[in-house]
Amino acid sequence: MIKMQVIGNLGKDCVTNAVNGKNVINFSVAHTEKYRDQQGNQKDKTIWVECAYWTDRTGIAPYLKKGTQVYVEGSPEVRTYAKNDGTSGASLTLRVSSVQLLGSRGDAGASPSYSGPASNSSVGSPVMDINEPMDDLPF
């Protein structure tokens, strides 16, 4: 088994389809890394990953909007195709097993995070506050 993990931003809103009676959510994630070239200039390298999330849990679909930062993991697949000029092309796709929302550009970096028990609460149960920045990542 090969497992791939990607953190990036959605390039466009997701599309939900029904294929042979099963639901699939399709979306694309852009992962950008910064590096320095031989002359010391800062460069960006962006890799696009096409994602297919086969699930009955389509409730996440309204939140998968352009610009939203997500963590996705699943099994990678490379697909080859013929280009219009007759040469071969390849694309990286991911058969998603799990997806987690990390935030969106409109949130100014805010994303769901555990904020601990409320100070006035006698129960002491955890409270999820979606307006606080994320302190630590799950990996």
GUPA-721132 format. One record per residue (C-alpha): residue in one letter; x negated, y, z. Coordinates in Angstrom, 1 decimal. Last residue first. Layout:
<sites>
{site 'A', {X, Y, Z}}
...
</sites>
This chain:
<sites>
{site 'F', {-1.1, 14.8, 12.5}}
{site 'P', {2.2, 16.2, 13.8}}
{site 'L', {1.0, 19.8, 13.5}}
{site 'D', {0.5, 22.1, 16.5}}
{site 'D', {1.7, 25.5, 17.6}}
{site 'M', {4.5, 26.2, 15.1}}
{site 'P', {5.7, 29.7, 15.1}}
{site 'E', {8.8, 30.6, 17.1}}
{site 'N', {12.1, 31.4, 15.3}}
{site 'I', {13.5, 27.9, 15.0}}
{site 'D', {13.7, 27.3, 18.7}}
{site 'M', {14.3, 23.7, 19.7}}
{site 'V', {14.9, 23.3, 23.4}}
{site 'P', {13.6, 20.3, 25.4}}
{site 'S', {15.7, 19.2, 28.4}}
{site 'G', {15.0, 20.6, 31.9}}
{site 'V', {18.5, 20.0, 33.2}}
{site 'S', {18.5, 22.9, 35.6}}
{site 'S', {17.9, 25.3, 32.8}}
{site 'N', {16.9, 28.9, 33.7}}
{site 'S', {13.4, 28.5, 32.4}}
{site 'A', {14.4, 26.7, 29.2}}
{site 'P', {12.5, 23.5, 28.7}}
{site 'G', {9.7, 23.4, 26.1}}
{site 'S', {9.3, 25.5, 22.9}}
{site 'Y', {9.1, 22.6, 20.4}}
{site 'S', {8.7, 24.1, 17.0}}
{site 'P', {10.8, 24.8, 13.9}}
{site 'S', {9.1, 27.2, 11.5}}
{site 'A', {8.1, 30.8, 11.4}}
{site 'G', {5.4, 31.9, 8.9}}
{site 'A', {7.0, 35.1, 7.8}}
{site 'D', {10.4, 33.4, 7.7}}
{site 'G', {10.9, 34.5, 4.1}}
{site 'R', {7.9, 32.4, 3.0}}
{site 'S', {9.5, 29.3, 4.3}}
{site 'G', {9.1, 26.9, 7.2}}
{site 'L', {7.7, 23.5, 8.1}}
{site 'L', {10.6, 21.2, 6.9}}
{site 'Q', {9.8, 17.5, 7.2}}
{site 'V', {10.1, 14.9, 4.4}}
{site 'S', {9.9, 11.1, 4.7}}
{site 'S', {9.6, 8.1, 2.3}}
{site 'V', {9.0, 10.2, -0.8}}
{site 'R', {8.2, 8.5, -4.1}}
{site 'L', {5.5, 10.9, -5.2}}
{site 'T', {4.6, 11.9, -8.7}}
{site 'L', {1.3, 12.9, -10.3}}
{site 'S', {1.5, 13.7, -14.0}}
{site 'A', {-0.5, 12.5, -16.9}}
{site 'G', {-0.8, 13.7, -20.5}}
{site 'S', {-1.7, 11.9, -23.7}}
{site 'T', {-2.5, 13.6, -27.0}}
{site 'G', {0.0, 13.9, -29.9}}
{site 'D', {0.3, 17.7, -30.0}}
{site 'N', {3.8, 17.4, -28.4}}
{site 'K', {2.4, 15.6, -25.4}}
{site 'A', {2.8, 11.8, -25.0}}
{site 'Y', {3.4, 10.7, -21.4}}
{site 'T', {1.6, 9.1, -18.5}}
{site 'R', {3.0, 8.7, -15.0}}
{site 'V', {0.8, 8.4, -11.9}}
{site 'E', {2.6, 7.2, -8.8}}
{site 'P', {2.0, 8.1, -5.2}}
{site 'S', {3.8, 6.3, -2.3}}
{site 'G', {5.3, 8.5, 0.5}}
{site 'E', {4.7, 11.5, 2.6}}
{site 'V', {6.1, 15.0, 2.5}}
{site 'Y', {5.3, 18.1, 4.7}}
{site 'V', {7.3, 21.1, 3.6}}
{site 'Q', {6.9, 24.9, 3.2}}
{site 'T', {10.0, 26.5, 1.6}}
{site 'G', {9.1, 28.8, -1.3}}
{site 'K', {12.0, 27.6, -3.5}}
{site 'K', {14.7, 25.9, -1.5}}
{site 'L', {14.9, 22.5, 0.2}}
{site 'Y', {17.2, 23.6, 3.0}}
{site 'P', {20.4, 22.7, 1.1}}
{site 'A', {19.0, 19.2, 0.3}}
{site 'I', {18.4, 18.2, 3.9}}
{site 'G', {22.0, 16.8, 4.3}}
{site 'T', {21.2, 14.3, 1.5}}
{site 'R', {20.6, 11.5, 3.9}}
{site 'D', {21.6, 8.6, 1.6}}
{site 'T', {18.1, 8.6, 0.3}}
{site 'W', {15.8, 8.3, -2.7}}
{site 'Y', {13.4, 11.3, -2.4}}
{site 'A', {11.7, 11.9, -5.7}}
{site 'C', {8.7, 14.3, -5.6}}
{site 'E', {6.7, 16.0, -8.4}}
{site 'V', {3.3, 17.0, -7.1}}
{site 'W', {1.7, 20.2, -8.3}}
{site 'I', {-2.0, 20.8, -7.5}}
{site 'T', {-3.3, 24.3, -7.1}}
{site 'K', {-7.0, 25.3, -6.9}}
{site 'D', {-7.8, 28.7, -5.6}}
{site 'K', {-11.2, 30.4, -6.0}}
{site 'Q', {-13.4, 32.6, -3.8}}
{site 'N', {-16.6, 33.6, -5.5}}
{site 'G', {-19.9, 32.2, -4.2}}
{site 'Q', {-21.6, 31.9, -7.6}}
{site 'Q', {-21.4, 28.1, -7.5}}
{site 'D', {-17.6, 28.3, -6.8}}
{site 'R', {-16.1, 28.8, -3.4}}
{site 'Y', {-13.0, 26.9, -2.3}}
{site 'K', {-9.3, 27.5, -1.5}}
{site 'E', {-6.8, 24.7, -1.7}}
{site 'T', {-3.2, 25.1, -2.9}}
{site 'H', {-0.5, 22.4, -2.7}}
{site 'A', {2.5, 23.0, -4.8}}
{site 'V', {5.5, 20.8, -4.2}}
{site 'S', {8.2, 19.9, -6.8}}
{site 'F', {11.7, 18.7, -6.0}}
{site 'N', {14.0, 15.8, -6.8}}
{site 'I', {16.6, 14.5, -4.4}}
{site 'V', {17.9, 11.1, -5.3}}
{site 'N', {21.3, 9.5, -4.4}}
{site 'K', {22.2, 6.0, -5.3}}
{site 'G', {25.2, 4.9, -7.3}}
{site 'N', {23.3, 4.1, -10.5}}
{site 'V', {21.6, 7.5, -10.3}}
{site 'A', {23.3, 10.2, -8.3}}
{site 'N', {21.5, 13.5, -8.5}}
{site 'T', {20.3, 16.2, -6.1}}
{site 'V', {18.1, 19.0, -7.5}}
{site 'C', {15.7, 20.9, -5.2}}
{site 'D', {15.2, 24.6, -5.5}}
{site 'K', {11.9, 25.7, -7.1}}
{site 'G', {8.2, 25.6, -6.6}}
{site 'L', {8.5, 24.1, -3.1}}
{site 'N', {5.5, 25.0, -0.9}}
{site 'G', {2.8, 22.7, 0.3}}
{site 'I', {1.8, 19.9, 2.7}}
{site 'V', {1.2, 16.6, 1.0}}
{site 'Q', {0.7, 13.1, 2.4}}
{site 'M', {0.0, 10.1, 0.2}}
{site 'K', {0.2, 6.4, 1.2}}
{site 'I', {-1.2, 3.5, -0.9}}
{site 'M', {0.0, 0.0, 0.0}}
</sites>
